[in-house]
Amino acid sequence: MQNPYDYKKFAILYVDDEEKSLKYFARAFEDQFRILTASSAQAGLKILEEHKDDIGLLITDQRMPGEKGTWLLEKARQLRPRIVRILATAYSDMDAAVAAVNTGAIYKYIVKPWDPPQLDATLKRGLEFFIVQRERDQLLKEKLSVLHNMMIADRMVSLGLLAAGLSHHIRNSLVAVKTFLDLAPSKLQEENLDMSGLRNPDFWKEYYQNVQSQIEKINNMLKDLWAASEPPSFKFCDEVSVREILQGVLTRIDDSIKAKNIKITNDVPASLPALIVDRPKFIRLFELLFRDELVSLPAGSSIVVSAQTEHVEGKDSVLIEVRDNGPGLPKEALRLIFDPFVVRTDSPLEYGINLMACYFIVHHHSGRIEARSEEGKGTTFTLRFPRDPNRAGLVTEDKEFLEKVLLNETVWEKMLASD
């Protein structure tokens, strides 16, 4: 029967201060395993840090000059908890071996001098255990990702329907209001009604224009939300420079920026790799984001936009940060910041429709938008985009959340057992 495990997929790191022992170990097992060696605990830690994603098993001698083997095992546990750790010790070091087992620092211990056939079996079982854990973790991660994206998709559909319904019903009502406003002046004049507004045409004109402006504003917000909620029915094919897009947006809203005396600095490097996007929606994203900032920030504030590339799990992405020095948001407002129709505490007359539309646009590009804020210290919006959303997978859960779940044995067992 063919062995299902590839023992050379992950390396074994052997640490011992005896040169002969290192050579003998490599010679005895290099045909079956990938072997790395180090002659001290410090050197072993350096190799671990450089190859932490490639090492599946660590075996170290206990008695060495400088730091002991148990020190290295503890460092390895902190660096990569899943690495299988084995302590090689003489009978005189049994207390150290027992202590290491009791504290959970090692998978098992072996007694020196070791027996090659027995050690061969131990190394195989250890690597098999490591590989099974990796496969289990990956399976759980994929399952959590699917569940997470099902929740997001359900929310997106619900909010999209909400936007469509609101747009239909509210805009119908606004048509009636607009018709009334258009007819009101002439109707009042026909009936010779005595109203202060009619005696003062400028007052009536200003009032009429203000109401019309508010109607148009509501219409535009609803159209933005509805349009943003519609997922793209085509492949993304527009290759754009983030810096140039931002500069174009800032030029178009320059009057609004000057009117509020707000300074916006475009620190996005020209060398930033291009993104493949839906160009109109990508432009609209930043128009809406800056519009929300201009409304909520006090006059004289400043905004800095920066960006950098990221390479996470073999995928290229771009991280864009929009940082302001405004009053910041309380925790409760921050939690609801991307929900529609949530009253902004910093500007009670404005609602979260603009940011909800931003959320839709970013998500449809397989990206993520987050906000962090501290009262009195400003707000930062973080946007992450894959270089090419056509090749990007589903948006995964937060790394910190996944790590907590993956290290929780009870949680993953329940998840894998559930239908």
C-alpha positions in Angstrom: 0.0 0.0 0.0 1.4 3.4 -1.0 2.2 5.8 1.8 -0.1 8.8 1.6 2.3 11.2 3.3 5.1 13.2 1.7 7.8 13.2 4.3 9.9 15.8 2.4 7.1 18.3 2.1 8.2 19.8 5.4 11.7 19.9 6.9 13.1 18.5 10.1 15.4 20.7 12.1 17.9 18.9 14.3 19.9 20.9 16.9 22.9 19.5 18.7 26.3 20.9 19.8 28.1 17.7 18.8 29.3 18.0 15.2 29.5 14.2 14.7 25.9 13.8 15.9 24.7 16.4 13.4 26.5 14.7 10.5 25.4 11.2 11.6 21.7 12.4 11.8 21.8 14.0 8.4 23.5 11.0 6.8 21.0 8.5 8.4 17.8 10.3 7.5 18.4 12.7 4.5 17.2 10.1 2.0 13.7 10.1 3.6 13.4 13.6 5.0 14.4 17.2 4.4 17.1 17.8 7.1 18.2 21.2 8.5 20.8 21.3 11.3 22.1 23.8 13.9 24.9 23.5 16.5 23.3 25.7 19.2 19.9 26.8 20.5 20.5 30.3 19.3 21.4 29.1 15.8 18.4 26.8 15.8 16.1 29.7 16.6 17.5 31.8 13.8 16.8 28.9 11.3 13.3 28.6 12.8 12.6 32.3 12.2 13.9 32.1 8.6 12.1 28.9 7.7 9.2 28.9 10.1 6.7 28.0 7.3 8.8 25.1 6.0 9.6 23.3 9.2 7.3 20.6 10.5 9.4 19.0 13.2 12.1 20.2 15.6 14.3 17.8 17.5 16.9 19.3 19.9 19.5 18.1 22.4 19.0 19.3 26.0 22.5 19.9 27.2 24.3 22.5 25.0 26.5 25.5 25.7 24.5 28.6 26.2 20.7 28.2 26.1 19.4 24.7 26.7 17.1 22.6 24.4 14.0 23.4 26.5 14.6 27.1 25.9 14.5 26.5 22.1 11.4 24.3 22.4 9.6 27.1 24.2 10.7 29.7 21.6 9.5 27.3 18.9 6.1 27.0 20.6 5.7 30.7 20.7 6.8 31.2 17.1 4.8 28.3 15.5 2.7 26.4 17.9 1.9 23.6 15.4 5.6 22.6 14.9 6.1 19.1 16.4 8.8 19.4 19.1 11.0 16.5 20.4 13.6 16.7 23.1 16.6 14.4 22.9 18.1 13.8 26.4 20.3 11.5 28.4 19.0 9.6 31.4 20.7 12.2 33.7 18.4 14.9 32.1 15.1 13.1 32.8 13.9 15.8 35.1 14.2 18.3 32.3 12.3 16.0 29.9 9.5 15.4 32.4 9.2 19.1 33.0 9.0 19.8 29.3 6.2 17.2 28.9 4.3 18.5 31.8 4.4 22.1 30.5 3.2 21.1 27.1 6.5 22.2 25.5 7.1 19.0 23.6 5.4 16.3 21.6 7.6 13.6 23.2 11.2 12.9 24.3 13.7 10.4 23.1 16.7 9.0 25.1 20.3 9.4 23.8 21.9 7.5 22.3 19.0 7.0 20.0 18.1 3.9 18.1 17.9 4.7 14.3 14.9 2.5 13.4 13.0 3.6 16.4 13.9 7.3 15.7 12.9 6.8 12.1 9.4 5.7 13.1 9.2 8.6 15.6 10.1 11.1 13.0 7.5 9.7 10.6 4.7 9.7 13.2 5.6 13.3 14.1 5.5 14.6 10.6 2.3 12.7 9.9 0.8 14.4 13.0 2.0 17.8 11.7 0.6 17.2 8.2 -2.8 16.0 9.5 -3.0 19.2 11.7 -2.2 21.4 8.7 -4.9 19.7 6.6 -7.4 19.9 9.4 -6.6 23.6 9.9 -6.9 24.3 6.2 -10.3 22.4 6.1 -11.6 24.4 9.0 -10.4 27.7 7.5 -12.1 27.0 4.2 -15.3 26.0 6.1 -15.2 29.2 8.2 -14.5 31.2 5.0 -17.6 29.8 3.3 -19.8 30.4 6.3 -18.4 33.9 6.7 -19.1 34.7 3.0 -22.5 33.2 3.1 -23.3 35.6 5.9 -21.8 38.5 4.0 -23.7 37.5 0.8 -27.0 37.3 2.7 -26.4 40.7 4.1 -25.5 42.1 0.7 -28.6 40.7 -0.9 -30.8 42.0 2.0 -29.3 45.5 1.8 -29.4 45.5 -1.9 -33.2 44.8 -1.8 -33.5 47.4 0.9 -31.8 50.0 -1.2 -33.9 49.2 -4.3 -37.1 49.3 -2.3 -36.2 52.5 -0.5 -35.2 54.1 -3.8 -38.5 53.2 -5.4 -40.8 54.3 -2.6 -38.9 57.4 -1.3 -38.3 58.7 -4.8 -42.0 58.3 -5.7 -42.8 60.3 -2.6 -40.2 62.9 -3.5 -41.8 63.4 -6.9 -45.0 64.4 -5.1 -43.2 66.8 -2.9 -41.3 68.3 -5.8 -44.6 68.7 -7.8 -46.1 70.5 -4.8 -43.2 72.9 -4.6 -43.4 73.6 -8.3 -47.1 74.5 -8.1 -47.1 76.2 -4.7 -46.0 79.7 -5.7 -48.5 80.1 -8.5 -51.3 78.6 -6.5 -50.7 80.9 -3.6 -50.7 83.9 -6.0 -53.9 82.8 -7.6 -55.7 82.8 -4.3 -54.0 86.0 -3.1 -52.9 84.4 0.2 -51.0 86.7 2.5 -47.8 85.0 3.4 -44.5 86.7 4.4 -42.7 84.5 1.9 -44.6 85.9 -1.0 -43.9 89.5 0.1 -40.3 88.5 0.1 -39.4 86.7 -3.2 -35.8 86.2 -2.2 -36.9 84.4 0.9 -39.2 82.1 -1.1 -36.5 81.5 -3.8 -33.9 80.6 -1.2 -36.4 78.3 0.6 -37.4 76.6 -2.6 -33.8 76.0 -3.8 -32.8 74.6 -0.4 -35.7 72.1 -0.4 -34.9 71.1 -4.0 -31.3 70.6 -3.1 -32.2 68.3 -0.2 -34.5 66.3 -2.5 -31.7 65.9 -5.0 -29.3 65.0 -2.3 -31.6 62.2 -1.0 -32.1 61.0 -4.6 -28.4 60.8 -5.3 -27.6 59.0 -2.1 -30.3 56.3 -2.9 -29.0 56.0 -6.4 -25.5 55.5 -5.2 -26.5 52.9 -2.7 -28.6 51.0 -5.2 -25.9 51.1 -7.9 -23.2 50.1 -5.5 -25.2 47.1 -4.2 -25.4 45.6 -7.7 -22.6 43.0 -8.2 -20.7 43.2 -11.4 -21.9 40.9 -14.2 -18.6 41.0 -16.1 -14.9 40.6 -15.5 -13.0 43.5 -14.1 -10.9 44.9 -17.0 -9.9 48.5 -16.1 -6.2 48.8 -15.1 -5.8 52.0 -13.1 -3.3 53.9 -11.1 -4.5 54.5 -7.6 -2.6 57.8 -7.3 -4.1 59.1 -10.6 -7.6 58.1 -9.6 -7.3 59.9 -6.3 -5.8 63.0 -7.9 -8.7 63.1 -10.3 -11.3 62.8 -7.6 -9.6 65.5 -5.5 -9.5 67.9 -8.5 -13.3 67.4 -9.0 -14.2 68.1 -5.4 -11.6 70.9 -5.0 -14.3 73.5 -4.4 -15.8 71.5 -1.5 -12.4 71.0 0.0 -11.6 74.7 -0.1 -15.0 75.7 1.2 -14.3 73.8 4.4 -10.6 74.6 4.5 -9.6 71.0 4.7 -6.2 69.8 3.5 -6.0 66.5 1.7 -2.6 65.0 1.0 -2.2 62.3 -1.7 0.8 60.3 -0.4 0.1 57.3 -2.7 3.4 56.5 -4.5 3.4 56.7 -8.2 5.3 53.4 -8.3 2.4 51.6 -6.7 1.3 48.7 -9.0 -1.8 49.2 -11.0 -5.1 47.7 -9.9 -7.6 45.9 -12.1 -11.1 47.4 -11.2 -14.4 48.6 -12.4 -13.2 52.1 -13.1 -16.5 54.1 -12.7 -17.3 52.3 -9.4 -13.7 52.7 -8.1 -13.8 56.4 -8.8 -17.2 56.7 -7.1 -15.8 54.8 -4.1 -13.4 57.6 -3.3 -15.9 60.4 -4.1 -18.3 58.9 -1.6 -15.6 58.4 1.0 -14.2 61.9 0.7 -17.8 63.3 0.7 -18.4 61.6 4.0 -15.1 62.9 5.4 -15.9 66.5 4.3 -19.3 66.4 6.0 -18.1 64.9 9.3 -14.8 66.8 9.8 -14.6 70.2 11.3 -13.2 73.1 9.2 -9.4 73.2 9.1 -8.9 69.4 9.5 -6.5 67.4 7.4 -6.6 64.0 5.6 -3.7 61.9 4.4 -4.1 59.1 1.9 -1.3 56.5 1.7 -0.9 53.1 0.1 1.5 50.1 -0.1 1.6 46.7 -1.5 1.1 43.5 0.5 1.9 39.9 -0.1 -0.3 37.6 2.0 -0.6 33.9 1.6 0.9 34.0 -1.9 -1.5 36.7 -3.1 -0.6 40.3 -4.1 -2.8 43.1 -2.8 -2.8 46.8 -2.2 -3.5 48.5 1.2 -4.9 52.0 1.1 -5.2 54.1 4.2 -7.3 57.3 4.6 -6.4 59.0 7.9 -7.9 62.1 9.3 -7.2 64.2 12.4 -10.8 64.8 13.3 -12.6 64.3 16.6 -12.8 60.5 16.1 -15.8 58.3 16.8 -17.0 56.5 19.9 -16.9 52.7 19.9 -20.6 52.2 19.3 -20.7 54.6 16.3 -17.6 52.8 14.9 -19.2 49.4 15.2 -22.2 50.6 13.1 -20.3 52.9 10.7 -21.0 50.9 7.5 -24.7 50.4 8.3 -27.1 52.5 6.3 -29.3 55.1 8.0 -27.3 55.2 11.2 -27.2 58.7 12.5 -23.6 60.0 12.6 -22.9 61.4 16.1 -20.5 63.9 14.7 -23.0 65.2 12.2 -26.6 64.3 13.1 -28.0 65.5 9.8 -26.0 63.0 7.8 -26.6 59.3 7.5 -24.3 56.3 6.8 -25.5 55.7 3.2 -22.3 56.9 1.6 -20.2 54.5 3.7 -22.6 51.7 3.0 -22.2 52.3 -0.7 -18.4 52.2 -0.2 -18.7 48.9 1.6 -20.7 47.4 -1.3 -18.1 48.6 -3.9 -15.1 47.3 -2.0 -16.7 43.9 -1.3 -17.6 43.5 -5.0 -13.9 43.9 -5.8 -13.2 41.0 -3.4 -11.7 43.6 -1.0 -12.3 44.7 2.5 -12.9 48.1 4.1 -12.4 48.7 7.9 -12.4 51.7 10.2 -10.6 52.3 13.4 -11.0 55.4 15.5 -10.1 56.9 18.8 -12.0 59.9 20.3 -10.0 63.0 19.9 -7.4 61.3 17.7 -9.1 60.9 14.3 -10.4 58.1 12.2 -8.6 55.8 9.7 -10.3 53.9 6.9 -8.3 50.9 5.7 -9.1 49.5 2.2 -7.5 46.3 0.9 -7.9 45.3 -2.7 -6.5 42.3 -4.6 -4.3 43.3 -7.5 -6.7 41.3 -9.8 -10.1 40.6 -8.3 -10.8 38.2 -11.2 -8.3 35.8 -9.7 -9.0 36.6 -6.1 -10.8 34.0 -3.9 -13.5 34.7 -1.4 -12.9 37.2 1.4 -11.6 35.3 4.4 -12.1 36.0 8.0 -9.7 38.0 10.1 -6.4 36.4 10.7 -6.5 36.9 14.4 -10.0 35.4 14.6 -8.9 32.4 12.6 -5.8 31.8 14.7 -7.9 31.8 17.9 -10.4 29.3 16.4 -7.8 27.1 14.9 -6.0 26.8 18.2 -9.3 25.9 20.0 -9.6 22.1 19.8 -13.3 22.1 20.9 -14.4 24.7 18.4 -12.9 23.0 15.4 -14.2 19.6 16.4 -17.7 21.0 16.6 -17.3 22.8 13.3 -16.1 19.7 11.5 -18.8 17.6 12.9 -21.6 20.0 12.0 -23.5 19.7 8.7 
